[in-house]
Amino acid sequence: MNPVLKGFIIYVFILAIFRFMGKKNLSETTTFDLVLLLIISETTSNALTGNDYSLITCLLLICTLTGTDFLLGKLKVRFPNMDKIIDGVPLILVENGKLLSKRMKRAGVDAQDILEAARMTQGLEKMGDIKYAVLEKDGTISIIPDRSKELT
């Protein structure tokens, strides 16, 4: 198979796999995740090059992978829905101190993750002190404190 076609197919496939895994997984890399990424990179390398270890094939694959990334970046700018498909959208997990359980389950986030983000970024200790908790596109959790609690 043509190296350009192989490179494009593998790029799109890996993008889809990581998108399917969810935002939370990408934001919290563990030792297991690092090992998995190393294995994926070695497997991908073998699949891309096969027995052809020539410099031309290597350069062609690098151009294909970076070109595909560049093209997807341009498509995301031109078509906002493409950005939503590739990178997702922010997701509200807590609203006025109330956990939105279905969203949390779908995102793979639990109450402890939200409270940890609240402590680390805002110094908040209770769920009731959170007006909104938002799982951002990059997998981080943004906390918006409930300022009305400060007035009482």
Secondary structure, DSSP 8 states (H G I E B T S, - for coil): --HHHHHHHHHHHHHHHHHHH-HHHHHS--HHHHHHHHHHHHHHHHHHHTT---HHHHHHHHHHHHHHHHHHHHHHHH-HHHHHHHH---EEEEETTEE-HHHHHHHT--HHHHHHHHHHHH---SGGGEEEEEE-TTS-EEEEE-THHHH-
